[in-house]
């Protein structure tokens, strides 16, 4: 069972310094590095101690990369001081007792605040009553209103937002490059189609399904080609040519 005693050694630290460290926002790695530096300095009655990064990593139970990153941050914050480089490149570390020189994220933010970028708020378009797209919205809405009334669902489009309808028609024309007269043709057709008339009750649905609607309309308008009936006289002429050419009449294919 562990039984630590001050008689076996202790690290003497000023209460004021402890209180300031407690108030300072540090992550776990940074805090453990400070404890390691205190242990190797104040624990041996020194203010600085030579501490290679490998030793720090060993003491705090981290890898060298984590230890190096945490130490660099503490040096940058002026909490850890560096001094007395020896000929081998070793350096001595200590804790800066003048805590008024310490820099924190909060202090840095007060010194060099980063301006917040204003959020871009998308401006909604407003379509006046004499706007072309608003007129298209009214035209289609009147068409749909008749269908909805016949189906007993007029209440579903009673509160239609013609501004959003107008914006859908603008996107259909400007973004998807559909000609206005083509869009009008499909509008006139869709309210007569047995299937689509009750499935297209808004401008947004009309826009999403436009390609299907246009194809269906075109296929219905395309005249069907009459099937050419076989003429029996053609076979008689063909038979005569077969016999004239020396063919056996019994071998002629009448099919």
Secondary structure by P-SEA (a helix, b strand, c coil): cbbbbcccbbbbbbaaaaaaaaaccccaaaaaaaaaaaaaccccccccccccaaaaaaaacccaaaaaaaaaaaaaaccccccccccccbbbbbccccccccccaaaaaaaccccccccbbbbbbbbccccaaaaaaaaaaaaaaaaaaaaccccccccccaaaaaaaaaaacccccccaaaaaaaaaaaaaccccccccccaaaaaaaaaaaaaaaaaaabbbbccbbbbaaaaaaaaaaaaaacccccccccc
